[in-house]
Amino acid sequence: MSGNSTDIEMVKKHYAKIGPSLEKAKKHFGKQAFTAAEKILFSHLIPETYPAQIVRGETFLSLQPDRVAMQDATAQMAILQFMQANRDTVAVPSTVHCDHLIRAFSGAEADVERACDENREVYEFLRSAAAKYGMGFWKPGSGIIHQVVLEKYAFPGGLMIGTDSHTPNAGGLGMVAIGVGGADAADVMAGLAWEVKAPKLVGVHLTGKLSGWTAPKDVILYLCGLLTTKGGTNKIVEYFGPGTETISCTGKGTITNMGAELGATTSVFPFDARMAAYLRATERAEIAALAEQYAADLRADEDVLKHPENYYDEIVEINLSELEPYVVGPHTPDRARKLSEFAADVKNSNFPEDLSAALVGSCTNSSYEDLERSANVARQAKAKGLKAKSYFLITPGSIQVHETIQRDGQMQDFTDIGGIVMANACGPCIGNWDRTDIKKGQTNAIITSFNRNFPKRNDGNAETLAFIGSPELVTAMAIAGKTTFNPITDTIDGVKLEAPTAPELPPKGFQISHEGLLQPPADRAALTVSIDPKSPRLEKLAPFSAWDGQDFVNVPVLVKTQGQTTTDHISPAGKDWLPLRGHLSGISHNMLLGAVDATTGQPAEPVKMLVNGVERGASPWALKAMEYKQQNGSIIVGDENYGEGSSREHAAMCPRYLGVKAVIARSFARIHETNLKKQGVLPFTFTNKADYEKVSKGDHLTIAGLSDLKPGQTITATVTHVDGTTASIELSHSLNAEQIRWFKAGSAMNAVNLPKAAV
């Protein structure tokens, strides 16, 4: 098996079957034409599971993905669950990427060395499990999962799932790539079908061409402001039109990557010459030639382009020639405004004008093109004797990009103006940042080219106001040291920066690297998986208990959350909790630590206690849930889009472990709702959203009729208030028959080992 590791025979077989699969689907569903996303979904439908018809937003599709990708923080729990399936090998090509656990502090080499020491047992567990079960293992420092997947594994027309919400990055290479929880990954690795609700389709029609300071990043920042973080829920965002062909493959990846901030199932571009060029530049010339041969099957049909209103549920028009640079934030990626309006908003909102830190990179913006455009700005500053006035960090996306910019000089350009090049890892983007330039609680402003900016997301400090922009804009602001700086109109000490340019691919070619990849051995029968039973970081999973057949009677409401409740709020990350991602009982102590209590309007105060031998600020809700678990369990009540954000299944597993029976919300984010179902927690929504106001912390709920739970039905629940009065509320759910089976079995993984008729 080559370092590339894309199975060319698998790609050939898949391309050969697309045409016949689509002809069958057209006849079966009575369709004349398909969009690009539909072609990928329908060519991966398991034939015997064809539904009679597909209603977008309602029908569940049973699909067979081509690949699974996992990052080290989520891979731990995914593999621990897979081990419960008692399989000898993974059923589809799968990889593990060590990118999340490397703490950003002093620089690439030292940070990787420290990570290898601190996380030795976790890395050894992941390496040994990958070897045992036939997975590829990418060592620490080899790259961020999504950049490596784009370089090595993604291919147009493919379907993959990944245990990270920014898996849609591969949509930049024409792949339907969807972020999931570890339980979904475990199912697919065990050989089961993967289910997803048939998404609605948002067509984004691109015309014109980007120029000047406007970058691919601005396309998705504009969309975030337009559609909001809920606008893509249960939808695929498909880009079409002549403007798609003007954006590089990695630029497309930036746009599809950050589609996760819309709550979208995924985002995808049609195959074109830019993708073929990227494939050839990354040792996949044979796949490029195949994609060109089958190009018509990898794009929307002609009638879709002529009459898009007949094929998309909604259409957004963007003229790239008229698009301006954008900045989003703080605290949410959908607070968007044009760069030309940003300085006024900074002053009107009393945001800090001094910029404390600027960060370039992450899985979203760490390609060669991104870093060369940023380096172009740095070279202009260096030529005029300027240096960065803000703390300036740069994160390459992979060892391949790292070595290429080292060879071509961009790395020197960054360090010459005071930048620090970090490890090829996530670091500050996911909160794994040992920040020393400010004190905890100090109000300050940073700007990044990352994807998320929820409070505490980057440095654990709720008072850090994080804004997001393109890499070149971040670099320019780092040099100016001001949030109010606009490089289009302003100067720095009398110096005017010109709009940067960059080739989309390195003129000398990539410094191709397979360093860091460990392929599994051919003979794996005698191998064992390394888990120390006394480990403070890893814990073998015990199956959750099956449903006892009883209704939920007089179950207490643990907490009612208010406003934005992301997976970061439900199961915080950061350097305090990342080490416990493979230890369910330990990490459960952080449940709901950042959630806003509707009773007080504030998050709960952490409780200082020893958790797995280290003093951490534990959640009082977790401690209360432990008490309720010994009695009748508990129920969580949430607001709109509950569980938005990352694919973090710990946000579902921790409540399940702590005895939470159900979560009732005004609405759910897609991945989190699925994760709850997978773990045997019932996700209900208020049929009448105003009924959210009828429930308070301290109330008790009775939910009856569970033995007759059926798809599509509503259930009446009784609320008993603290004063003894009662009220009725109607609850809805999106469970299908198989998901109800998961609930009764205790979890989806429990159901794997049971005959279909067992529950």
Buried (B, 14 or more C-beta within 10 A) or exposed (E): EEBBBBBBEBBBEBBEEBBEBBEBBBEBBEBEBBBBBBBBBBBBBEEEEBBEEBEBEBEBBBBBBBBBBBBBBBBBBBBBBBBBBEBEEBBBBBBBBBBBBBBBBEBBEEBBBBBBEBBEBBBBBBBBBBBBBBBBBBBBBBBBBBBBBBBBBBBBBBBBBBBBBBBBBBBBBBBBBBBBBBBBBBBBBBBBBBBBBBBBBBBBBBBBBBEEBBBBBBBBBBBBBBBBBBBBBBBBBBBBBEBBBBBBBBBBBBBBBBBBBBBBBBBBBBBBEBBBBBBBBBBBEBBBEBBBEBBEBBBBBEEBBEEBEEBBBBBBEBEBEEBBBBBBBBBBBBBBBBBEBBBEBBEEEEBBBEBBBBBBBBBBBBBBBBBBBBBBBBBBBBEBEBBBBBBBBBBBBBBBBBBBBBEBEBBBBBBBBBBBBBBBBBBBBBBBBBBEEBEEEEBBBBBBBBBBBBBBBBBBBBBBBBBBBBBBBBBBBBBBBBBBBBBBEBEBEEBEBEBBEBEBBBEEEBBBBBBBBBBBEEEEEEBEBBBEEEBBBBBBBEEBEBBEEEEBEEBBBBBBBBEBBBBBBBBBBBBBBBBBBBBBBBBBBBBBBBBBBBEEEEBBEBBEEEBBEEEBBBBBBBBBBBEBBEEBBBBBBBBBBBBBBBBBBBBBBBBBBBBBBBBBBBBBBBBBBBBBBBBBBBBBBBBEEEBBEBBBBEBBBBBBEBEEBEBEEEBEBBBBBEEEEEEEBBBEBBBBEBBBBBBBBBBBBBBBEBEEEEB
